[in-house]
Structures are given as structure tokens and as C-alpha cells.
Amino acid sequence: MDFYFLLKGFAIGFAIAAPVGPIGILCIRRSLASGWLAGFASGLGAATADGIYGCIAGFGLTIISDFLVSQQLIIRLIGGLFLCYLGIKTFLSTVSQEAAKTGEVKSFMGNYLSTFFLTITNPMTILAFVVIFAGLGLGKINNSLGAGLLVLGVFLGSALWWLFLAFIASRLRHKLSSSLLQWVNWIAGVIIITFGLVALVEIVKY
């Protein structure tokens, strides 16, 4: 039953998005600073990248997946450096500057593109999808409709998680003082920089 693939994809997308990493920290911090839409736009960037990787795994595009894995060092380097950049930018930003950006379409697009780039430059994401799909017997599905529904489910499951996270975080926005929000910026910045440095150190170990 094709609808079964949609449900499976939904569960996979939700499960892969749920663990809190640098994207989750960015989503929470942006929701607190600029509202749920800014946080959700950030999450949609990650959900889009998840959907692309789900498409690669679901349709059995081994040439693309093999290329991404073979180039994982340079991809990790780019992703790690970008994480450090975002972390420094977050640490140095002020609450007043962020409030001025609220409602600007450009900032929402920037939020979307930044998390899309971070997720798409993480080779471990495609490996996670390949392993999960293979484990569930979903790799190289002969039914193109089923594969399409699986990918759609991955995107929807991931997007739902980000919508939920952004909404919950934004509910706390007006309950926090400006000084506390500034501390959120500093803490989030340090955490994101740490993720970036860990990614760079792993390249050296590799």
C-alpha cells in the first residue's frame, strides 16, 4: 500500500530531525529572537535538505551518494567552517539588532538557506538515510510512487518537528528579559562554535 510509504517516511523524517544539534540550537535561538516564523524558516531549510537526501536514498541514486561520501572531507571542512561563522555571528549579535530584523523576508530566506547549507554539507545525513532505508527494506524501491511518497513523508515529518520546536520556543519569547535573551545568544553561539570545532577536529582525526 503506497500510503504506508508516506507514513514510514514521516516517521523517519521526524526521528532524524528530532535530536538536538546545531540546527536545533539555531532554530530555538532564532524563534526566541525573532518569532516562530524565523525559527520555522530555519527548520524548513533542514527539512528540504533531509528531503533531498531521502530522495537520494529512496530512489537508489548510488552515484550521488557515493560521490558525497567520497568527498566528505571537503564537505565537512566547509560545513565546520560555516558552523564556526554562524556561531561567532550569533555570539556577537545583540537583541536590539535582531528585533529590528523581525518581519523582513530577506532574513527569513537567510535563515532558510543557512540551515539548508549546514544540513546538506553533513555527509553523515546521507549515510543515516541509507542505513535506515536499507534496514527497513526501503532502498531502491521499484514503485516510483511509493518512493515519491516516502520522500514526501520524510520532508513532512522533519518540517512538523521544526514547526513544533519553533512554536514552543517562540511562546517563551515574551517571557524572557532582554538580558536573558542576550545570554541565550552567547550560550547558543558558544555551542554552535563548539559543534563547528568538533567537525573540524574530526577531519584531522580522519
N, C-alpha and C positions, 0 to 999 in steps of 0.2 A: 504493500500500500504506500503510494507516494507521499501521502500526508505524514506518514511515520518518519520519513527522512527530515521533514520540516521540524518535527518535534525533537528528533535527535540532534539536529544542527542547533536548535535553540538552546538545548541543554549544554552542548559543547561550548557554544559561544559565551553563555552566561558563566560557565565554570572557568573558562580560560581568562575572562575579564575580571572575575571577582577578586583574585589575590591582589592585595595592595602592594603596588610597586611605585616606580617614579611617575607613571601615568596617573595612578590613583591619587598620589600626593598633589600633582598638578591640578587634577580635577577638583579636589576638595578645596585647595587654596584659591583657585580661580572662582569657585562658587561662593566662597566666603567674601572674596574681594569685590566681585562684580555681578553676583547673582547666578541663579541656576542655569540660565541660558549660556553664559560663558563657560560654565563647567560642563554642560551637556555638549556644547560645540567641541570641547576638548575630548570628551569621551567618544563623540562620533568619528573623530579622526582616527582614534584607535580601533573603533568598530569597523571602519572602512578597510583599514589595513588587515584586520582579522578576517574580513570577508574575502579579501584578495588572496590571503594565504590559504583560507579554507577552499577557495576555488582551485588553487594550485594542487592542493592535496586531494580534493574531491574528484577532480577531473583527471587525476593521474598525470599531471604535467611534470614528469620527472626531469626533463631537460632544464626547466626553470628552477626547480627545487635543487637539483644537483649543482647548478651554477651558483645559486645563492649560498649553498653550503661551502662550495669551493672557494668563494670569495668572502668567507665570513670574517677573516681578519681585518680586511679593509673596511668592511661594513660595520664591524664592531668598533673600529677606531673612529669612524665618522659619528656613529651613534654615541659613543662615550664622550667625545669632544662636544657634541651638541648638548648632551645632558649637562656637562660642566658649564656650558654657556648659559643654558636656561637656569641652572642653579644659581649662578652668580647674578644673573638678571633679576631673579626672584629675591635673592638676599638683599640687593641694593635698592629694590623698588620700595616706594612709600605708599601708604594707604591713600593719601590725598591724590597721588598720581593715578592710582588705579580707579578711584571713584570718578575721576574726570573722563576715563575711557568708557565708562558704563554706557551701553546702548549704541556704541559705534560698531557698525557692521564690519569694518576693517579689523577690529580687534577680535571679533568672533571668528573671522576667517583665519586670522593669525593663530588663534587657539586651536582651530581645527587642523591646520597644516602642520603645526609644531608637533602635535601628538601623533598625527599620521606618519610624519617623518621618523619620529622616535620608534614607533612600533614596526614600521616597515624595514628599519635598519637593525632589527634584532633577529638574527638568524635562528635563534632558539625558538622563535614563534612558529616558523615553518616546520621545524623539527617536531615541536609539540603536536601540531596538527597531523603531521604524517604518522607519528606514533599512535595517536589517539584513533585516527581513522583506520589505521591498519589493525589495531587492537579490537575495534568494533566491527571489523569486516566491511568498512566503508570506502576503502581505497579503490580507485579505478572502477567506479560504479558504471555498469553498462547502460543503465537507464539515464539518459541525459536529463529528463525531467526530474528524476529523483535526485541527481547530483545538483541540479539548479536549486531545488527546494532545500537541500542540505546546506548549501552556501547561504541562501537567504535566511535560513534559520540561525546560522552562525552569526550573521550580521545583526539580526533582530535580538537574539539573546544577549549579545555584547552591548548593543545600544540600550536595551532595557536596564542592564546593570548600571550603565553610566547615567541614565536618566534618574534612576533611583538614588544613586550616590550624590549627584548634583543637587537633587531636590532636598535631600536630608541635610546636606551641608549648608545650603542656602537658607534653610529655616533657622539656622543658628546665627546667620549673618548680622541681623539687627540686635542680637542679644549680646554681642561682644563689643567691647570698647575699642576705640582706635588703637590704643596702646597694645591691647591684646592681639588685635589683628596684625599689628606690626611684628609682634613676636611670632605669630604664625608665619609671616613672610620669612623671618630669619631662620626659624626652625625648618620650614619647608625647603628653603634654599640650601641649608647645610645637608639635609637628607638627599636632595636631588644631586648635589655635587658629589656626595659620597657614592651614590649609585654610579655616577659617571666615572669616578676614580676607580671603583671596583671593576667596571667594564674595561678600563684601560689596563689595570694590573693583570686581569685575566688574559689579555692579549700577550703580555710579556711572558706569562706562565706557559701559554700555548706554544 
